[in-house]
Amino acid sequence: MPLLKRRRDMHALSAEAGMPSTSVVESSILITSPLETVWKYTIDVNRWPEWCPTIQAASVQDADQLSIGTEFSLKQPLQPKRSWQVTELVPNKVAAWRTIDEKGRFVARHVLVDNGTSVESTLQLRFVPTWWPIQSLFTLAFKAALNRENRALKVVCERSN
């Protein structure tokens, strides 16, 4: 997919949740696995703690499968447990969710692009910094977390081939 098209797809996140003065971090990686495999791991929230080092606990409320409006909770290192809600779901292409509690304002988006022999996985996190003097530290920490998540996704998907 051309870079401009991918950027337009990721830009769709900017209007979400009416979030003012947001910061955005992004991570992309190529995964040598079938698209269906990468999608399966992307949307199986309850199993994220098994393979993703940045997820300590996950729980989907009242649903076996994700759909628009599905709520789930995540516990991540050095962060409070947060509640999230699915806001976009396009099978084998896009999954997005936003926080629904007052512990922070975050919107996350995962875009998959099938390149034939590999899948480009792009993770994006948009957040409202709560304390501007340390915004750059949050940005660096979140970027590192997204990189770790994408690398872990790559490993688990390629192992399952």
LOLUMTI-557717 format. One record per residue (C-alpha): residue number from 1; residue in one letter; x, y, z. Coordinates in nm, 2 decimals, always signed. Layout:
N
(NUM A (X Y Z)),
...
//
This chain:
161
(1 M (+0.00 +0.00 +0.00)),
(2 P (+0.14 +0.34 -0.08)),
(3 L (+0.26 +0.54 +0.22)),
(4 L (+0.02 +0.82 +0.14)),
(5 K (-0.28 +0.59 +0.15)),
(6 R (-0.16 +0.43 +0.48)),
(7 R (-0.11 +0.78 +0.63)),
(8 R (-0.47 +0.87 +0.53)),
(9 D (-0.60 +0.55 +0.69)),
(10 M (-0.41 +0.62 +1.01)),
(11 H (-0.52 +0.99 +1.01)),
(12 A (-0.88 +0.87 +1.05)),
(13 L (-0.80 +0.84 +1.42)),
(14 S (-0.74 +1.21 +1.46)),
(15 A (-1.11 +1.31 +1.47)),
(16 E (-1.20 +1.03 +1.71)),
(17 A (-1.33 +1.11 +2.06)),
(18 G (-1.29 +1.49 +2.01)),
(19 M (-0.95 +1.47 +2.18)),
(20 P (-0.79 +1.81 +2.20)),
(21 S (-0.41 +1.87 +2.21)),
(22 T (-0.32 +1.50 +2.16)),
(23 S (+0.01 +1.34 +2.11)),
(24 V (+0.05 +1.05 +1.87)),
(25 V (+0.29 +0.76 +1.86)),
(26 E (+0.31 +0.49 +1.60)),
(27 S (+0.50 +0.16 +1.53)),
(28 S (+0.50 -0.05 +1.21)),
(29 I (+0.65 -0.39 +1.14)),
(30 L (+0.64 -0.65 +0.87)),
(31 I (+0.51 -0.99 +0.98)),
(32 T (+0.57 -1.30 +0.76)),
(33 S (+0.24 -1.47 +0.84)),
(34 P (-0.10 -1.50 +0.67)),
(35 L (-0.32 -1.20 +0.73)),
(36 E (-0.58 -1.42 +0.90)),
(37 T (-0.32 -1.53 +1.16)),
(38 V (-0.22 -1.17 +1.24)),
(39 W (-0.59 -1.07 +1.27)),
(40 K (-0.67 -1.36 +1.50)),
(41 Y (-0.40 -1.25 +1.75)),
(42 T (-0.50 -0.88 +1.71)),
(43 I (-0.86 -0.93 +1.82)),
(44 D (-0.82 -1.21 +2.08)),
(45 V (-0.80 -0.97 +2.37)),
(46 N (-0.83 -1.23 +2.64)),
(47 R (-0.51 -1.40 +2.52)),
(48 W (-0.29 -1.09 +2.48)),
(49 P (-0.13 -1.14 +2.82)),
(50 E (+0.00 -1.48 +2.70)),
(51 W (+0.22 -1.33 +2.43)),
(52 C (+0.23 -0.95 +2.48)),
(53 P (+0.49 -0.83 +2.73)),
(54 T (+0.30 -0.49 +2.78)),
(55 I (-0.03 -0.66 +2.89)),
(56 Q (-0.04 -0.80 +3.24)),
(57 A (-0.42 -0.88 +3.24)),
(58 A (-0.70 -0.86 +2.99)),
(59 S (-1.07 -0.93 +3.02)),
(60 V (-1.35 -0.89 +2.76)),
(61 Q (-1.69 -0.81 +2.92)),
(62 D (-2.00 -1.00 +2.79)),
(63 A (-1.87 -1.10 +2.45)),
(64 D (-1.70 -1.40 +2.29)),
(65 Q (-1.59 -1.19 +1.99)),
(66 L (-1.51 -0.83 +1.95)),
(67 S (-1.77 -0.60 +1.78)),
(68 I (-1.83 -0.23 +1.78)),
(69 G (-1.92 -0.13 +2.14)),
(70 T (-1.76 -0.43 +2.31)),
(71 E (-1.59 -0.33 +2.63)),
(72 F (-1.27 -0.48 +2.78)),
(73 S (-1.02 -0.40 +3.05)),
(74 L (-0.64 -0.40 +3.04)),
(75 K (-0.38 -0.39 +3.31)),
(76 Q (-0.04 -0.27 +3.18)),
(77 P (+0.29 -0.22 +3.37)),
(78 L (+0.31 +0.11 +3.56)),
(79 Q (-0.05 +0.21 +3.46)),
(80 P (-0.38 +0.17 +3.63)),
(81 K (-0.63 -0.09 +3.50)),
(82 R (-0.82 +0.08 +3.22)),
(83 S (-1.15 +0.01 +3.05)),
(84 W (-1.17 +0.03 +2.67)),
(85 Q (-1.45 +0.02 +2.41)),
(86 V (-1.42 -0.10 +2.05)),
(87 T (-1.49 +0.19 +1.81)),
(88 E (-1.40 +0.04 +1.48)),
(89 L (-1.37 -0.31 +1.34)),
(90 V (-1.30 -0.40 +0.98)),
(91 P (-1.22 -0.77 +0.96)),
(92 N (-0.86 -0.83 +0.86)),
(93 K (-0.79 -0.46 +0.83)),
(94 V (-0.86 -0.23 +1.12)),
(95 A (-0.93 -0.26 +1.49)),
(96 A (-0.97 +0.05 +1.71)),
(97 W (-1.07 +0.12 +2.07)),
(98 R (-1.07 +0.41 +2.32)),
(99 T (-1.06 +0.44 +2.69)),
(100 I (-1.40 +0.48 +2.86)),
(101 D (-1.29 +0.57 +3.21)),
(102 E (-1.13 +0.88 +3.37)),
(103 K (-0.79 +0.72 +3.42)),
(104 G (-0.66 +0.87 +3.10)),
(105 R (-0.77 +0.96 +2.75)),
(106 F (-0.64 +0.72 +2.49)),
(107 V (-0.74 +0.60 +2.14)),
(108 A (-0.56 +0.30 +1.99)),
(109 R (-0.58 +0.18 +1.63)),
(110 H (-0.43 -0.13 +1.47)),
(111 V (-0.41 -0.13 +1.09)),
(112 L (-0.31 -0.44 +0.89)),
(113 V (-0.21 -0.43 +0.53)),
(114 D (-0.16 -0.76 +0.34)),
(115 N (+0.14 -0.74 +0.11)),
(116 G (+0.10 -1.09 -0.03)),
(117 T (+0.41 -1.24 +0.14)),
(118 S (+0.38 -1.05 +0.46)),
(119 V (+0.15 -0.83 +0.66)),
(120 E (+0.24 -0.47 +0.77)),
(121 S (+0.11 -0.42 +1.12)),
(122 T (+0.08 -0.05 +1.23)),
(123 L (-0.01 +0.04 +1.58)),
(124 Q (-0.10 +0.39 +1.67)),
(125 L (-0.18 +0.55 +2.01)),
(126 R (-0.33 +0.89 +2.05)),
(127 F (-0.33 +1.04 +2.40)),
(128 V (-0.40 +1.36 +2.59)),
(129 P (-0.09 +1.43 +2.80)),
(130 T (-0.20 +1.50 +3.15)),
(131 W (+0.11 +1.69 +3.25)),
(132 W (+0.29 +1.88 +2.97)),
(133 P (+0.63 +1.91 +3.13)),
(134 I (+0.68 +1.53 +3.10)),
(135 Q (+0.50 +1.48 +2.77)),
(136 S (+0.81 +1.38 +2.59)),
(137 L (+0.88 +1.11 +2.85)),
(138 F (+0.53 +0.97 +2.80)),
(139 T (+0.57 +0.98 +2.42)),
(140 L (+0.90 +0.79 +2.44)),
(141 A (+0.76 +0.53 +2.68)),
(142 F (+0.45 +0.47 +2.47)),
(143 K (+0.65 +0.45 +2.15)),
(144 A (+0.87 +0.19 +2.32)),
(145 A (+0.57 +0.00 +2.43)),
(146 L (+0.41 -0.01 +2.08)),
(147 N (+0.74 -0.13 +1.94)),
(148 R (+0.75 -0.41 +2.20)),
(149 E (+0.39 -0.50 +2.12)),
(150 N (+0.45 -0.52 +1.75)),
(151 R (+0.77 -0.73 +1.79)),
(152 A (+0.58 -0.97 +2.02)),
(153 L (+0.29 -0.99 +1.77)),
(154 K (+0.55 -1.07 +1.49)),
(155 V (+0.70 -1.35 +1.71)),
(156 V (+0.38 -1.51 +1.80)),
(157 C (+0.23 -1.50 +1.45)),
(158 E (+0.55 -1.63 +1.28)),
(159 R (+0.58 -1.91 +1.54)),
(160 S (+0.23 -2.02 +1.46)),
(161 N (+0.30 -2.07 +1.09)),
//
